[in-house]
Amino acid sequence: VGSADAAAAASPAAAPAGTTSKKFCLNEEPPHSTTTVRFKRNGCVHVASTGLSAVGALDLSIQLITRILSLYHDYAPLAVCDEAKAIEMIGQDERFAKFQEVTRELHFLHDLHLLGKTEKLIFMLNLYNALSLHAGVLFYRQLKELNSMAGIVRWHRRVHYIVGGTRMEASATSLSTALGGRISLWCLEHAILRGKMAKMDHPDIDSAAVAAMRLDAEDPRSPLIIEPAQASNLVNFAICSNCTYSPFPHIFTPDNFRDEIAECARSYIRTHVRLFLHSGQHKVVLPPVFKWYQADFGDSLTEVLMFIKFWLPRELHAKVMICAHKGDPVVQVDQDIGGFRYPVGYFNLFSEPSLRASIHDERIICKDFVFPLLRKQGRYEMHELVRVNETLAESPFSLAVASQFATSLLHLRQSYFAELVRLKEEQGDSDEGVTSALRHALDLMEQHLAVLRSSTELSAKGAPDSLTFRPSAYKKEPAFQLIPINLHLQLLSAQVRPAPVREAAVVTFGAAADHLHRFKRDLRSLKTSLASDGLSSHEKTTLRTEMVVRRDICFSQLLGAVVTAFAYSLERHCEEPEVMRQFIAIGFFVQFESLLSTHGAERGMLGDFSAAVDLLQNTEISVRRANDAGFIANVDNHPIVCGLTIDMVEAAPPCSALTLCRVALFV
C-alpha cells in the first residue's frame, strides 16, 4: 500500500495521502448532514453551520460497537455450524447497512479534541473493536486464509476508517485545524493505544510496519495517542482482532470502565492460560500476547507469572507461586495464530468466566461448554442451549493395580527363574547354542524380576519423579512397565434444562504393549510360534520366557484399565438392580477400540494388545465389604472402592500359562 500509513490531508474529510485503493476504507463516503455550532468571540455568540456529526465521539463509538456486536450475537447460533453463512447473513442484514451508514459520521467529530484521557481510551477501544468486526464481515474469506503474523500485519495496516475532528479557533469564524485522519487497525493498536508503550516483539514484522508504530508530532493523529498512565497492560485484553488468541469484543462505557476492562483481563487469562499441575508437573502454557508484549507484564518470566496469578482463582495462587519461584520456570507459549475466528460464542454469553478456565489441576482436567441446538424455520434459529461438562480424571488404580499385580506375581517368577537356573546347570557347557539360549532366558527373567520388585513399591512410595500415572514419555522406562500408559476416565455429561443430566463414560489408555522389549516378536506371534512343530526344547524355553515377560507386562497394563472401568460402573450403577444382576449373571462386558494401524511397530502393539485381551476371559472380579479386610468402609454405604488385592494362579513353571487372575475390590 505504499505510504498508506501517512497522515491524512489537512481536511479531515479528504482521502488519506498515499492510499492506492479505496476498498480498504470502510467508511469511504462522508455524511451530508450539517450541524449548527455555537461559540463565543469578542463577547458575542456566533452561530456557524458545519458538516460536523451531531453525535458526540464517545457516544458514536459506543453506538458503533453495540450495533455490530449485536449482529454477531444474533447470528452466533448459525456460526456454530456454518460460520461462512453466518457472516454472509450479517452482511445482508439491513441493520448492517445502517451500521455502515453510521460509520460515516466518523469523518467529522465535533468533540474529538474535548475527550478526557479515559474517554479517549474508551473511544479508541470501541473504535478498534468495531473496525475489526466490520472488516470481518467485508473480508471474511481473505481473513480466514491468514496463517501467519506477516499476513495479519498486512491486513491490519490496510483496513481503516477515516476519523476526523477539528479544534475550535477563538480568533476565527470557522472551524479549522484538522485532527485525525486515516486510522487503520495497526495504527490504532500500535501507534495510538500503545504509542508510548513497549513495542510488539515478533520476527515477522517488517521495517515498514515498525515505522508505522510511531506518529510524528506534526501528524494530525498524534494528539490521539493515549498516555501510558491510561493505556495500562490491561489494554492487551480489551482489543479483539478476531484471531485464535484474540480477546472477545466488549462494549466499553465511561460509567463502569475500570470494572469492565478488569473483567476482560480476568476472563481472557482464565480462558487462555493453562496450568499443568498434575503428576509433579509445574508447567504454564501462555497465549502469544505474553511473549509479544512481555515488557508490559514484567522484566522476567517470574514477574509475568506473578501478574497472571492475580487474575486466577485464589485456590490456584499457591501453585502458581511454586511455578514462579522455581529456578527455571517451565513456561511455554502457544505458537498458533490462525485466521479469522468468529468472535462471539455461547460460552461468552454467560457471566461465568471461571467455567471457561482451562486449569489442569492435580488429577483432574475439567471443562464446561455451551452449545446450541438448532432448528431450521426459514433460517437457522436458536432453539435450546446444551450445557456440556467434560472431565478427564487420572485413575487411582494406575499404580495400585500394577503394585498388587507385581506383588502377587513375584514369587511365581522367582520360581520360574530358579527353574531356568536348574536347567542351565543340568545342560552345562556341552552345547554352546543351548547354553546361549538359556543364558538369554536367564538375563531376560532377571531383568523382569527387577521390574517386578520396583513395581511392588509403587503404592507405598509413589512412582518415580512424583508421577501419579504413566505418561507417554515414560513408555520405555523399566520401572513403569506394568503401569498402563495415559490411563484416564473420561466423563461427558450433557443437559438441556430442565431435562435431567445425561452421562457417558469411557476409559482411555495407551494400547497394552511391551515397549521395553520392542516388537520384533509380539505376544500373539510368540504364542503362534510356541504352538508350531519342530522346535527344540531350549528354543521353546527361550520363546516361553519371552512370552511370560511380555504377557506379564501387557496384562498388568490392561488389568489397570479394566479395573478402572469396573469400579466406575459399580459406583455409577449401584442403585440399578438390573445392571447389578447382569454383572452377576453374564459378567462385566468390556469393549475395546483402537486407533493403531497394522504397519511397523503398531502391528506389534496390536499383537500384544489383542493377546492380552484374550486373557481377560480367565479373570474374575469380586466385590467385598471393606470391613472384612480391615479397610475403612464408606459411611453412607455407597460402593466406593477403597482397596484391592490380586491373586495369580498358575501351573508349575516353566511350562506355565496364566489360568486365573482373581481381583478383589473392597468397598
C-alpha positions in Angstrom: 0.0 0.0 0.0 3.0 2.3 -0.3 2.7 5.2 2.1 -0.7 4.0 3.3 0.1 4.9 6.9 0.9 8.5 6.0 -1.1 11.3 7.7 -4.4 12.5 6.2 -4.6 15.7 4.3 -5.5 18.9 6.1 -9.2 18.5 5.6 -10.5 15.6 7.7 -12.9 14.5 5.1 -10.2 14.2 2.4 -8.8 10.8 1.3 -5.6 9.9 3.2 -2.4 10.7 1.4 -0.7 7.7 -0.3 -3.8 5.5 -0.4 -3.7 3.4 -3.6 -7.1 1.8 -3.2 -10.4 2.9 -1.6 -11.7 -0.6 -1.0 -10.0 -0.9 2.4 -11.6 2.3 3.7 -14.7 1.1 5.4 -16.4 4.5 5.9 -15.5 6.0 2.5 -18.3 8.4 1.9 -18.7 11.4 4.3 -22.1 12.3 5.7 -24.1 15.0 4.1 -25.9 16.3 7.2 -24.9 19.6 8.8 -24.7 20.7 12.4 -25.2 24.1 14.0 -22.4 25.0 16.3 -22.5 28.0 18.8 -19.3 29.6 20.0 -18.3 32.9 21.6 -15.9 35.6 20.2 -15.3 39.1 21.5 -18.2 38.6 24.0 -20.7 37.8 21.2 -22.4 34.5 20.4 -21.8 33.3 16.9 -23.6 30.5 15.1 -21.9 28.5 12.3 -23.3 25.8 10.1 -20.8 22.9 9.6 -20.6 19.4 8.3 -19.8 18.0 11.8 -21.6 15.0 13.2 -24.4 15.8 15.6 -23.3 12.7 17.7 -20.5 13.0 20.2 -17.4 11.0 19.6 -17.7 8.8 22.7 -21.4 8.1 22.1 -20.8 7.3 18.5 -18.1 4.7 19.4 -20.5 3.1 21.8 -23.2 3.1 19.2 -21.0 1.5 16.6 -19.7 -1.3 18.7 -23.2 -2.0 20.0 -24.7 -2.2 16.6 -22.1 -4.5 15.0 -21.7 -6.7 18.1 -25.5 -7.3 18.3 -25.4 -8.6 14.8 -22.6 -11.1 15.6 -24.5 -12.2 18.7 -27.7 -12.7 16.7 -26.1 -14.9 14.2 -23.9 -16.9 16.7 -26.2 -20.0 16.6 -25.7 -20.3 12.9 -21.9 -19.6 13.2 -21.6 -22.8 15.3 -22.4 -25.0 12.3 -21.8 -22.7 9.4 -19.5 -19.7 10.1 -19.3 -18.5 6.5 -23.1 -18.5 6.2 -23.4 -16.5 9.4 -21.0 -13.9 8.1 -22.8 -13.7 4.8 -26.2 -13.2 6.5 -24.7 -10.4 8.7 -23.6 -8.7 5.5 -27.1 -9.0 4.1 -28.9 -7.8 7.2 -30.4 -4.3 6.8 -29.0 -3.4 10.3 -25.5 -3.9 8.9 -26.3 -1.4 6.1 -27.4 1.1 8.8 -24.2 0.4 10.8 -22.1 1.2 7.7 -24.0 4.4 7.3 -23.3 5.4 10.9 -19.6 4.8 10.5 -19.5 7.7 8.0 -20.2 10.0 11.0 -16.6 9.4 12.0 -15.5 11.8 9.3 -16.5 14.8 11.3 -16.5 14.6 15.1 -17.2 17.9 16.7 -15.9 17.0 20.2 -13.0 14.6 19.5 -10.5 17.1 20.9 -12.6 17.6 24.0 -12.4 13.9 25.2 -10.8 13.4 28.6 -8.0 10.8 28.9 -10.2 7.9 30.0 -12.9 8.9 27.5 -10.4 8.9 24.7 -9.2 5.5 25.7 -12.8 4.2 25.7 -13.4 5.8 22.3 -10.3 4.1 20.8 -11.1 0.7 22.2 -14.6 0.7 20.9 -13.4 2.0 17.6 -10.8 -0.7 17.2 -13.3 -3.5 18.0 -15.9 -2.0 15.7 -13.4 -1.7 12.8 -12.2 -5.3 13.4 -15.7 -6.7 13.4 -16.6 -4.6 10.4 -13.6 -5.9 8.4 -14.6 -9.5 9.5 -17.8 -9.2 7.5 -16.5 -7.5 4.4 -13.2 -9.5 4.1 -14.2 -12.8 5.7 -12.8 -15.2 3.1 -9.5 -13.3 2.8 -9.1 -13.1 6.6 -9.9 -16.8 7.0 -7.0 -17.8 4.9 -4.4 -15.9 7.0 -1.9 -18.2 8.7 1.0 -16.0 9.6 1.7 -12.9 11.6 3.1 -11.2 8.4 -0.3 -11.7 6.7 -2.2 -10.3 9.7 0.1 -7.3 9.8 -0.6 -6.5 6.1 -4.3 -6.6 6.7 -4.2 -4.6 9.8 -2.3 -1.9 8.0 -4.7 -1.8 5.1 -8.2 -1.9 6.8 -9.0 1.6 8.1 -11.6 4.2 8.9 -11.3 7.9 8.2 -11.7 9.6 11.6 -11.9 13.4 11.5 -12.2 16.1 14.1 -11.5 19.8 14.5 -10.3 22.2 17.1 -12.3 25.4 17.7 -10.2 28.5 16.9 -11.2 31.5 19.1 -10.0 34.0 16.6 -11.8 32.7 13.6 -15.4 32.4 12.5 -14.9 29.0 11.0 -13.7 25.7 12.4 -10.1 24.9 11.5 -7.1 22.8 12.5 -7.5 19.2 11.3 -7.4 16.4 13.9 -7.3 12.7 13.0 -7.1 11.1 9.5 -6.6 7.6 8.2 -6.7 5.3 11.2 -6.0 1.6 10.5 -6.2 -1.3 12.9 -2.4 -1.3 13.0 -2.3 2.5 13.7 -5.0 2.2 16.4 -3.3 -0.6 18.3 0.4 0.3 18.0 0.6 4.0 17.3 -2.3 5.2 19.4 -3.3 2.7 22.1 0.3 1.6 22.5 2.0 4.7 21.2 4.0 5.3 24.4 4.3 1.7 25.5 6.7 -1.2 24.7 6.5 -2.2 21.0 5.5 -5.6 19.8 8.3 -8.2 19.7 7.8 -10.5 16.7 10.3 -11.6 13.9 7.7 -11.3 11.1 7.2 -7.6 11.5 9.0 -5.7 8.7 10.6 -2.3 9.0 7.7 -0.5 7.3 5.3 -1.9 10.0 7.7 -0.9 12.7 7.9 2.6 11.3 4.0 2.8 11.3 4.0 2.2 15.0 5.1 5.8 15.6 3.4 9.1 14.8 5.4 12.3 14.3 4.4 15.3 16.3 3.2 17.1 13.2 0.9 14.2 12.3 -2.8 15.2 12.7 -3.3 11.9 14.5 -0.6 12.4 17.1 -3.0 14.2 19.6 -5.0 11.0 19.8 -2.1 9.0 21.3 -3.1 7.5 24.7 -0.8 8.4 27.6 0.8 5.4 29.3 -1.0 6.1 32.6 -4.3 5.3 30.9 -3.1 2.6 28.4 -2.2 0.1 31.1 -1.3 -3.5 30.3 -5.0 -4.4 30.5 -5.4 -2.9 27.0 -3.9 -6.2 25.7 -7.1 -8.0 26.9 -9.6 -5.4 25.5 -8.9 -5.3 21.7 -10.4 -8.0 19.5 -8.6 -8.9 16.3 -10.7 -12.0 15.5 -7.8 -14.5 15.6 -7.3 -17.6 17.7 -5.8 -15.9 20.8 -7.7 -12.6 20.5 -9.9 -11.4 23.4 -13.6 -11.4 22.9 -15.1 -8.0 21.9 -16.7 -5.8 24.6 -18.7 -2.6 24.8 -16.8 -0.2 27.0 -18.7 2.7 28.7 -17.4 5.5 30.9 -19.7 4.6 33.8 -18.0 1.3 34.7 -14.8 1.2 32.6 -12.4 0.1 35.3 -14.5 -2.9 36.2 -15.2 -3.8 32.5 -11.6 -3.8 31.4 -10.6 -5.8 34.6 -13.3 -8.4 33.8 -11.8 -8.6 30.2 -8.4 -9.4 31.7 -9.8 -11.9 34.2 -11.9 -13.7 31.5 -9.0 -13.8 29.0 -6.4 -15.2 31.4 -8.7 -17.8 32.8 -9.6 -18.9 29.3 -6.2 -19.0 27.6 -3.6 -19.6 30.3 -3.2 -23.3 31.0 -1.6 -24.7 34.2 -0.3 -28.2 34.2 0.0 -29.1 37.9 -0.6 -32.8 37.9 1.9 -35.7 38.3 4.6 -33.5 39.7 4.5 -31.1 36.8 4.6 -27.3 37.2 4.2 -26.1 33.7 2.5 -23.0 32.4 1.3 -22.5 28.8 0.7 -18.9 27.8 -1.0 -17.3 24.8 1.3 -15.4 22.5 0.3 -12.0 23.9 2.5 -12.6 26.9 5.5 -13.1 24.6 4.8 -10.3 22.2 4.3 -7.7 25.0 6.3 -9.3 27.8 7.6 -5.9 28.9 4.0 -4.9 29.7 3.8 -7.6 32.4 7.3 -7.8 33.8 11.0 -8.0 33.1 11.2 -11.7 33.7 9.0 -14.8 33.4 8.7 -14.9 37.2 7.2 -11.4 37.1 4.8 -12.4 34.3 3.6 -15.4 36.4 3.1 -13.1 39.3 0.9 -10.9 37.1 -1.1 -13.9 35.9 -1.6 -15.2 39.5 -3.5 -12.1 40.4 -6.3 -12.9 37.9 -6.6 -16.6 38.6 -8.9 -18.1 41.3 -7.4 -17.8 44.8 -7.1 -21.6 45.3 -4.5 -21.6 42.5 -2.3 -18.8 43.8 -0.1 -21.1 45.9 0.5 -23.4 42.9 1.4 -20.6 40.6 3.8 -19.3 43.2 5.6 -22.7 43.1 6.0 -22.3 39.3 7.1 -18.7 39.7 9.8 -19.3 42.2 11.3 -22.4 40.6 14.9 -21.7 39.5 13.9 -22.1 35.9 10.1 -21.9 35.4 8.7 -24.2 32.8 6.8 -21.8 30.6 5.6 -22.5 27.1 4.0 -20.1 24.6 1.3 -21.3 22.1 2.5 -20.6 18.6 -0.7 -20.9 16.5 -2.0 -17.7 15.1 -4.7 -18.9 12.8 -7.0 -16.8 10.6 -10.4 -15.4 11.3 -12.3 -16.8 14.3 -16.0 -15.9 14.9 -15.5 -13.6 17.9 -18.8 -14.4 19.7 -19.6 -17.8 21.2 -22.3 -19.1 23.5 -19.9 -19.6 26.3 -19.3 -15.8 26.1 -23.0 -15.0 26.7 -22.8 -16.1 30.4 -21.1 -14.3 33.2 -19.2 -17.4 34.3 -15.6 -16.8 33.3 -14.4 -19.4 35.9 -16.3 -22.1 33.9 -14.1 -21.4 30.9 -10.8 -21.8 32.8 -8.5 -24.4 31.4 -6.9 -25.5 34.7 -5.2 -28.9 34.7 -5.1 -29.5 38.5 -3.7 -32.4 40.3 -5.5 -35.5 38.8 -8.5 -33.9 37.1 -9.0 -31.7 34.0 -12.5 -30.3 33.8 -14.0 -28.0 31.2 -17.5 -26.6 30.6 -19.0 -25.8 27.2 -22.4 -24.4 26.0 -23.6 -25.4 22.5 -26.9 -24.5 20.7 -29.4 -27.0 19.4 -30.5 -25.6 16.0 -33.7 -25.9 14.0 -34.4 -24.6 10.6 -37.5 -22.5 10.1 -36.9 -20.3 7.1 -33.5 -19.6 8.6 -31.4 -21.0 11.4 -32.7 -20.1 14.9 -31.5 -20.9 18.4 -33.8 -23.5 20.0 -32.1 -24.6 23.2 -28.7 -24.5 24.9 -26.9 -27.7 25.7 -24.6 -27.4 28.7 -21.8 -30.0 28.4 -19.2 -30.9 31.1 -16.1 -32.9 30.1 -13.9 -34.3 32.8 -10.7 -36.2 32.3 -9.6 -37.8 35.6 -6.5 -39.9 36.3 -7.3 -43.3 37.5 -6.5 -44.1 41.2 -5.8 -47.6 40.0 -2.8 -46.9 37.7 -0.2 -47.6 40.4 -2.4 -49.7 42.8 -3.1 -52.5 40.2 0.5 -52.6 39.0 1.8 -52.8 42.6 -0.7 -55.6 43.6 -0.1 -57.5 40.4 3.6 -57.4 40.8 3.4 -58.5 44.5 1.2 -61.5 43.6 3.4 -62.4 40.6 6.8 -62.0 42.2 7.1 -65.4 43.9 5.9 -67.2 40.8 8.5 -65.5 38.6 11.2 -66.2 41.2 10.3 -69.9 41.0 10.5 -69.6 37.2 13.9 -68.1 37.4 15.1 -70.9 39.8 13.8 -73.4 37.3 15.8 -71.8 34.5 19.0 -71.8 36.7 18.4 -75.6 37.3 18.0 -76.2 33.5 21.2 -74.3 32.8 23.2 -76.2 35.4 22.0 -79.5 34.0 22.9 -78.5 30.5 26.4 -77.4 31.4 28.6 -76.0 28.5 28.4 -79.0 26.2 26.3 -77.2 23.6 27.1 -73.6 23.0 23.8 -72.9 21.2 21.7 -74.3 24.1 23.8 -72.5 26.7 23.4 -69.2 24.8 19.6 -69.6 24.6 19.3 -70.4 28.3 21.6 -67.5 29.2 19.4 -65.2 27.2 16.3 -66.5 29.0 18.0 -66.1 32.4 19.0 -62.5 31.6 15.6 -61.7 30.4 13.9 -63.1 33.5 16.4 -61.4 35.8 15.6 -58.0 34.3 11.9 -58.8 34.6 12.3 -59.6 38.3 13.9 -56.2 38.8 10.9 -54.6 37.2 8.5 -56.6 39.4 10.4 -55.6 42.6 10.3 -51.9 41.7 6.6 -52.2 40.9 5.8 -53.7 44.3 6.9 -50.4 45.9 4.7 -48.1 43.8 1.8 -47.9 46.3 4.0 -47.1 49.3 6.5 -44.7 47.8 4.7 -43.5 44.7 6.1 -43.6 41.2 9.5 -42.0 40.4 9.5 -38.3 39.6 6.4 -37.9 41.8 4.2 -39.1 38.9 0.7 -40.4 39.7 0.3 -42.0 36.3 2.4 -43.1 33.4 2.7 -40.5 30.6 3.8 -41.5 27.1 7.3 -40.1 27.7 7.9 -43.0 30.1 6.8 -45.8 27.9 10.3 -47.3 27.8 11.2 -46.7 31.5 11.7 -50.2 33.1 10.2 -49.1 36.5 6.9 -48.1 34.7 6.3 -51.2 32.6 3.4 -52.7 34.5 1.6 -49.3 34.6 -0.9 -48.5 31.8 0.0 -45.6 29.7 -2.1 -42.4 30.0 -4.9 -44.2 31.8 -7.8 -41.8 32.3 -11.5 -41.9 33.0 -13.3 -39.6 30.6 -16.7 -38.4 31.7 -19.1 -36.5 29.5 -22.4 -35.1 30.8 -24.9 -33.0 28.8 -28.1 -31.3 29.9 -30.8 -29.3 28.1 -32.6 -27.6 31.0 -34.9 -28.6 32.6 -34.3 -32.1 31.4 -32.1 -34.3 33.6 -28.4 -34.7 33.0 -27.3 -37.4 30.7 -23.9 -39.0 31.2 -21.4 -41.1 29.2 -18.1 -42.5 30.3 -15.1 -44.2 28.6 -11.7 -45.3 29.8 -8.9 -44.1 27.6 -5.4 -45.6 27.7 -2.4 -46.4 25.5 -2.6 -49.9 24.0 -1.3 -52.6 26.4 2.1 -53.4 24.9 5.7 -54.2 25.9 7.6 -51.1 24.7 10.7 -52.0 26.7 11.5 -55.1 24.6 10.2 -53.6 21.3 8.2 -55.6 18.8 10.4 -58.0 16.9 8.1 -60.7 18.3 4.9 -59.6 19.8 2.7 -61.7 22.3 0.4 -63.2 19.6 3.3 -64.2 17.3 5.1 -65.8 20.3 2.0 -67.8 21.1 1.8 -68.9 17.5 5.5 -69.8 17.3 5.2 -71.9 20.5 2.4 -74.0 19.0 4.5 -74.9 15.9 6.3 -78.2 15.5 10.0 -78.8 15.1 11.2 -76.6 18.0 13.9 -77.9 20.2 13.4 -77.8 24.0 15.8 -74.9 24.5 14.1 -72.9 21.7 10.8 -73.4 23.4 12.2 -72.3 26.7 13.5 -69.1 25.2 10.2 -68.3 23.4 8.2 -69.2 26.5 10.3 -66.9 28.7 9.8 -64.0 26.2 6.1 -64.8 26.2 5.9 -64.9 30.0 7.6 -61.5 30.3 5.5 -59.8 27.6 2.3 -61.3 29.0 3.0 -60.0 32.5 3.7 -56.5 31.2 0.8 -56.3 28.8 -1.8 -58.0 31.0 -0.9 -55.8 34.0 -1.5 -52.6 31.9 -4.8 -54.0 30.6 -5.9 -55.0 34.0 -5.5 -51.5 35.3 -7.8 -50.2 32.6 -10.4 -52.9 33.2 -10.5 -52.3 37.0 -10.9 -48.6 36.4 -13.9 -49.3 34.1 -15.5 -51.8 36.5 -15.0 -49.6 39.6 -16.7 -46.6 37.9 -19.5 -48.8 36.6 -20.0 -50.2 40.1 -20.2 -46.8 41.7 -22.4 -45.4 38.8 -24.9 -48.2 38.7 -25.0 -49.4 42.3 -28.7 -48.4 42.7 -29.8 -50.1 39.5 -30.6 -53.7 40.4 -31.0 -54.8 36.7 -27.4 -53.8 35.9 -26.1 -55.5 39.1 -27.9 -58.7 38.2 -26.5 -58.5 34.7 -22.9 -58.3 36.1 -23.6 -61.4 38.2 -25.3 -63.4 35.5 -23.1 -62.8 32.5 -20.1 -60.9 33.7 -18.8 -57.4 33.0 -18.8 -56.6 29.3 -15.8 -54.7 28.1 -15.4 -53.4 24.5 -12.1 -52.2 23.2 -11.5 -49.8 20.3 -8.1 -48.9 18.9 -6.6 -46.3 16.6 -3.5 -48.4 15.9 -2.6 -49.3 12.3 -1.2 -52.6 11.0 2.2 -51.1 10.0 5.6 -51.2 11.7 5.7 -51.2 15.4 2.0 -50.6 15.7 1.4 -54.0 14.3 3.4 -55.4 17.2 1.4 -53.3 19.6 -1.8 -54.8 18.2 -0.4 -58.3 18.7 0.4 -57.6 22.4 -2.9 -55.8 23.0 -5.1 -58.5 21.4 -3.4 -61.4 23.1 -3.7 -59.6 26.5 -7.4 -59.1 25.9 -7.8 -62.8 25.4 -6.5 -63.4 29.0 -9.4 -61.4 30.4 -11.6 -64.5 29.8 -9.6 -66.1 32.6 -10.1 -63.2 35.0 -12.5 -62.9 37.9 -13.5 -59.7 39.8 -15.2 -60.0 43.2 -16.6 -57.3 45.4 -16.2 -57.5 49.2 -17.0 -55.4 52.2 -14.2 -53.2 53.2 -14.5 -54.0 56.9 -13.8 -57.7 56.2 -10.3 -56.8 55.1 -9.5 -54.0 57.5 -10.3 -51.2 55.1 -12.4 -48.3 56.2 -15.9 -48.6 54.7 -17.8 -45.7 53.3 -20.2 -44.3 55.9 -23.2 -43.9 53.6 -22.8 -47.5 52.2 -22.3 -46.2 48.7 -19.9 -48.6 47.0 -16.6 -46.6 46.6 -13.6 -48.8 46.0 -11.1 -48.2 48.8 -8.7 -51.1 48.2 -8.0 -54.1 46.1 -6.0 -57.4 46.1 -4.9 -59.5 43.2 -4.1 -63.3 43.3 -2.4 -65.1 40.4 -3.0 -68.8 40.0 -0.6 -70.7 37.6 0.7 -74.2 37.0 4.3 -75.1 37.7 6.9 -73.3 35.5 8.5 -73.2 33.0 5.5 -74.5 31.1 3.1 -72.4 32.9 0.2 -70.5 31.3 -2.0 -67.9 33.0 -5.0 -69.8 34.2 -6.7 -67.4 36.5 -6.4 -63.9 37.9 -8.6 -63.0 40.8 -9.2 -59.3 41.6 -11.0 -58.4 44.8 -12.3 -54.9 45.2 -13.1 -53.7 48.7 -16.0 -51.2 49.1 
